[in-house]
């Protein structure tokens, strides 16, 4: 499909869903987006520096900047967000977005139980550093194909610059439509997955993992407590590889949206939700 066809069909899909905010796309480029939202340049980081005792994590964290936080700004301003190996912001996000390998061992402690005898008590999202290490090695993002990982509204793409994945931000009623359309399109009862991960892991790290495995999966995310501050109340993420998304759009005419189904009652709840949150039209 051409990008124009994708955009036209996306408008139809959004109308069916009752979704007011267009999805984002993500891709890699050697060109930094103009007026984009991203981290400041940080000190060099690597596993080698970390293991040699030459990495000062206090200095690293001085330029901390969350991937989901920068996307939140891009969403509000209808612009682009980015991350690179030099402008990394988050020592976890730079790994999940495939900009740096191997991961820093610091993350294994930071996300689990912290470092004994230090003020860093850890986020307690994983039970211990070993469990967190297993997770990091499982995700294992590929090497980035370009300098920048860029997120921007779908309408800002062209045939010369197509997204690799399409990311929706939506509440449960609309997610019902996204979920059901994915199942209808694939015929696979397990086509939507929701593994543990940071906000950026579920919009990019895990989608990359499944793509590298040759699996066509949509990833439901947004359950990372640290990223919730950068999302609307009750909102989650839903990421689909472009190839699957094109199939979902092509399947719209035969889907529940165009027939007498229970979607009509769900659609009324979508409208009530938009009214309750002051997000009508």
C-alpha positions as CSV (number, residue, x, y, z in Angstrom):
1,X,0.0,0.0,0.0
2,X,1.1,3.6,-0.6
3,X,1.3,5.9,2.4
4,X,-1.6,7.9,1.0
5,X,-3.7,4.7,0.9
6,X,-2.6,3.8,4.5
7,X,-3.5,7.3,5.7
8,X,-6.9,7.3,3.9
9,X,-7.8,3.9,5.4
10,X,-6.4,5.0,8.8
11,X,-8.9,7.8,8.8
12,X,-11.7,5.3,8.1
13,X,-10.4,3.1,10.9
14,X,-10.2,6.0,13.3
15,X,-13.8,6.9,12.5
16,X,-14.9,3.3,13.2
17,X,-13.0,3.3,16.5
18,X,-14.0,6.7,17.6
19,X,-10.4,7.6,18.0
20,X,-9.5,11.3,17.9
21,X,-5.7,11.1,18.0
22,X,-3.9,9.6,15.0
23,X,-1.4,6.9,15.6
24,X,2.4,7.4,15.6
25,X,4.9,5.6,13.4
26,X,8.4,4.7,14.3
27,X,11.4,4.4,12.0
28,X,15.2,4.8,11.9
29,X,17.1,7.6,10.0
30,X,20.5,9.2,9.9
31,X,18.8,12.6,9.8
32,X,17.8,14.2,13.1
33,X,14.2,15.6,13.0
34,X,13.9,19.4,13.1
35,X,12.4,20.8,16.2
36,X,12.1,17.2,17.6
37,X,11.8,16.3,21.3
38,X,14.7,14.2,22.6
39,X,17.4,13.9,25.3
40,X,20.4,16.2,25.6
41,X,23.7,14.7,24.7
42,X,25.0,12.6,27.7
43,X,28.4,11.4,28.7
44,X,29.6,8.3,26.8
45,X,28.1,5.0,28.2
46,X,29.0,1.4,27.5
47,X,29.2,-2.0,29.3
48,X,33.0,-1.7,28.9
49,X,33.2,1.6,30.7
50,X,30.8,0.3,33.3
51,X,32.8,-2.9,34.0
52,X,36.1,-1.0,34.2
53,X,34.6,1.4,36.8
54,X,34.9,4.4,34.6
55,X,31.2,5.1,34.3
56,X,29.7,7.6,36.7
57,X,25.9,6.8,36.8
58,X,25.2,10.0,38.8
59,X,26.5,11.9,35.8
60,X,24.6,9.7,33.4
61,X,21.3,10.3,35.2
62,X,21.8,14.1,35.1
63,X,20.6,14.0,31.5
64,X,17.9,11.5,32.1
65,X,15.0,11.8,29.7
66,X,12.2,9.2,29.2
67,X,11.4,7.9,25.7
68,X,7.7,7.9,26.5
69,X,8.1,11.4,28.0
70,X,9.5,12.8,24.8
71,X,6.8,11.0,22.8
72,X,4.2,12.7,25.1
73,X,5.6,16.1,24.1
74,X,5.6,15.1,20.5
75,X,2.0,13.9,20.8
76,X,0.9,17.3,22.3
77,X,2.8,19.3,19.7
78,X,2.2,17.0,16.7
79,X,5.9,16.7,16.2
80,X,8.6,14.1,16.4
81,X,10.5,12.5,19.3
82,X,13.9,10.8,18.9
83,X,16.7,9.0,20.7
84,X,20.3,8.2,19.6
85,X,23.4,6.5,21.1
86,X,24.8,9.9,22.1
87,X,21.5,11.6,23.0
88,X,20.2,8.6,25.0
89,X,18.5,10.1,28.0
90,X,17.7,6.8,29.6
91,X,20.2,3.9,30.0
92,X,17.3,1.5,29.6
93,X,15.6,3.2,26.7
94,X,18.7,3.4,24.6
95,X,18.9,-0.4,24.8
96,X,15.2,-1.1,24.2
97,X,15.3,1.2,21.1
98,X,18.2,-0.8,19.8
99,X,20.7,2.1,20.0
100,X,23.2,0.4,22.3
101,X,24.3,-3.2,23.1
102,X,25.0,-4.8,25.4
103,X,22.8,-3.3,28.2
104,X,24.3,-1.7,31.3
105,X,24.3,-4.0,34.3
106,X,23.1,-1.0,36.3
107,X,19.6,-1.5,34.8
108,X,19.4,-5.0,36.3
109,X,19.6,-3.5,39.8
110,X,17.8,-0.2,39.1
111,X,14.6,-2.0,37.9
112,X,14.7,-4.7,40.6
113,X,16.1,-4.4,44.2
114,X,18.7,-1.7,43.9
115,X,22.2,-1.8,45.3
116,X,22.6,-3.0,48.9
117,X,24.2,-0.3,51.1
118,X,23.3,2.6,48.8
119,X,20.3,5.0,48.6
120,X,19.2,3.3,45.4
121,X,16.5,0.9,46.5
122,X,15.3,0.0,43.1
123,X,12.0,0.2,41.3
124,X,10.9,-3.3,42.5
125,X,9.4,-4.2,39.1
126,X,11.4,-7.4,39.0
127,X,12.1,-9.6,42.1
128,X,15.9,-9.6,41.7
129,X,18.7,-8.6,39.3
130,X,19.0,-12.1,37.8
131,X,15.4,-12.0,36.7
132,X,15.9,-8.6,35.2
133,X,19.0,-9.8,33.4
134,X,17.1,-12.7,31.9
135,X,14.5,-10.2,30.6
136,X,17.1,-7.9,29.1
137,X,18.8,-10.8,27.3
138,X,15.4,-12.1,26.1
139,X,14.4,-8.8,24.4
140,X,17.9,-8.4,22.9
141,X,17.1,-5.7,20.3
142,X,18.8,-5.9,16.9
143,X,21.5,-3.4,16.0
144,X,19.9,-0.1,14.9
145,X,20.0,0.4,11.1
146,X,20.6,4.2,11.4
147,X,21.7,6.9,13.9
148,X,18.3,8.0,15.1
149,X,15.2,6.2,16.3
150,X,12.3,8.5,15.5
151,X,8.6,8.6,16.5
152,X,6.2,10.9,14.7
153,X,2.5,11.1,13.7
154,X,1.6,8.7,10.9
155,X,0.4,11.5,8.6
156,X,4.0,12.9,8.5
157,X,5.3,9.8,6.7
158,X,5.7,9.4,2.9
159,X,6.4,6.5,0.5
160,X,10.1,7.3,0.8
161,X,10.0,7.0,4.6
162,X,7.5,4.5,5.8
163,X,7.2,3.5,9.5
164,X,8.3,0.1,10.7
165,X,5.6,0.0,13.3
166,X,2.3,1.8,14.0
167,X,1.6,2.8,17.6
168,X,-1.9,3.6,19.0
169,X,-2.6,5.4,22.3
170,X,-6.1,4.5,23.4
171,X,-8.4,3.6,26.3
172,X,-10.0,0.2,26.8
173,X,-13.2,0.7,24.7
174,X,-11.1,1.6,21.6
175,X,-8.5,-1.1,22.4
176,X,-11.4,-3.5,22.2
177,X,-11.8,-2.6,18.5
178,X,-8.0,-2.7,17.8
179,X,-7.7,-6.1,19.5
180,X,-10.7,-7.6,17.7
181,X,-9.6,-6.3,14.3
182,X,-6.2,-7.9,14.8
183,X,-7.7,-11.3,15.7
184,X,-10.2,-11.0,12.8
185,X,-7.4,-10.2,10.4
186,X,-5.0,-12.9,11.5
187,X,-7.3,-15.7,12.7
188,X,-4.7,-16.1,15.5
189,X,-6.1,-16.2,19.1
190,X,-2.7,-15.2,20.4
191,X,-1.9,-12.4,17.9
192,X,-1.9,-9.8,20.7
193,X,0.7,-10.2,23.4
194,X,1.5,-8.1,26.5
195,X,4.9,-9.1,28.0
196,X,6.6,-7.3,30.9
197,X,8.6,-4.2,29.9
198,X,9.2,-0.5,30.2
199,X,6.9,1.8,28.2
200,X,9.4,1.9,25.3
201,X,10.0,-1.8,25.4
202,X,6.4,-2.5,24.6
203,X,6.1,0.1,21.8
204,X,9.4,-0.9,20.2
205,X,11.6,-3.4,22.0
206,X,9.1,-6.3,22.0
207,X,7.7,-5.5,18.5
208,X,11.3,-5.7,17.2
209,X,11.7,-9.0,19.0
210,X,8.7,-10.6,17.4
211,X,9.6,-9.2,14.0
212,X,13.1,-10.7,14.2
213,X,11.4,-14.1,15.2
214,X,9.3,-13.9,12.1
215,X,6.1,-13.6,14.2
216,X,3.2,-11.2,13.3
217,X,2.2,-9.9,16.7
218,X,0.6,-6.8,18.1
219,X,1.9,-5.7,21.5
220,X,-0.3,-4.2,24.2
221,X,1.7,-2.0,26.6
222,X,1.6,1.0,28.9
223,X,1.7,-0.9,32.2
224,X,5.1,0.5,33.2
225,X,4.5,2.5,36.4
226,X,7.4,4.8,35.6
227,X,5.9,5.8,32.2
228,X,2.3,6.3,33.4
229,X,3.0,10.0,34.2
230,X,3.5,10.5,30.4
231,X,0.2,9.0,29.4
232,X,-3.5,9.9,29.8
233,X,-5.5,8.4,32.6
234,X,-6.7,4.9,31.6
235,X,-4.7,5.0,28.4
236,X,-2.6,2.1,27.1
237,X,-0.5,1.5,23.9
238,X,-1.1,-0.9,21.0
239,X,1.8,-1.4,18.6
240,X,1.4,-3.2,15.2
241,X,4.1,-4.0,12.6
242,X,3.3,-2.1,9.4
243,X,2.7,-5.3,7.3
244,X,0.1,-6.5,9.8
245,X,-1.5,-3.0,10.0
246,X,-1.9,-2.9,6.2
247,X,-3.7,-6.3,6.4
248,X,-6.0,-5.0,9.2
249,X,-6.9,-2.0,7.1
250,X,-7.6,-4.2,4.0
251,X,-9.9,-6.4,6.2
252,X,-12.0,-3.4,7.4
253,X,-14.9,-3.9,4.8
254,X,-15.7,-7.4,6.1
255,X,-15.0,-6.6,9.8
256,X,-17.5,-6.1,12.7
257,X,-17.3,-2.3,12.0
258,X,-19.4,-2.6,8.8
259,X,-22.0,-5.1,10.0
260,X,-24.7,-5.4,12.6
261,X,-22.6,-6.4,15.6
262,X,-22.1,-5.5,19.3
263,X,-19.5,-3.0,18.2
264,X,-22.3,-0.5,17.8
265,X,-23.0,-0.6,21.6
266,X,-19.2,-0.4,22.3
267,X,-19.0,2.6,20.0
268,X,-21.6,4.4,22.1
269,X,-19.4,3.8,25.1
270,X,-16.4,5.3,23.2
271,X,-18.4,8.5,22.7
272,X,-19.4,8.5,26.4
273,X,-15.8,8.1,27.4
274,X,-14.7,11.0,25.2
275,X,-17.4,13.2,26.7
276,X,-16.4,12.2,30.2
277,X,-12.8,13.2,29.5
278,X,-13.7,16.4,27.6
279,X,-12.2,15.0,24.4
280,X,-15.2,15.3,22.1
281,X,-14.6,16.1,18.4
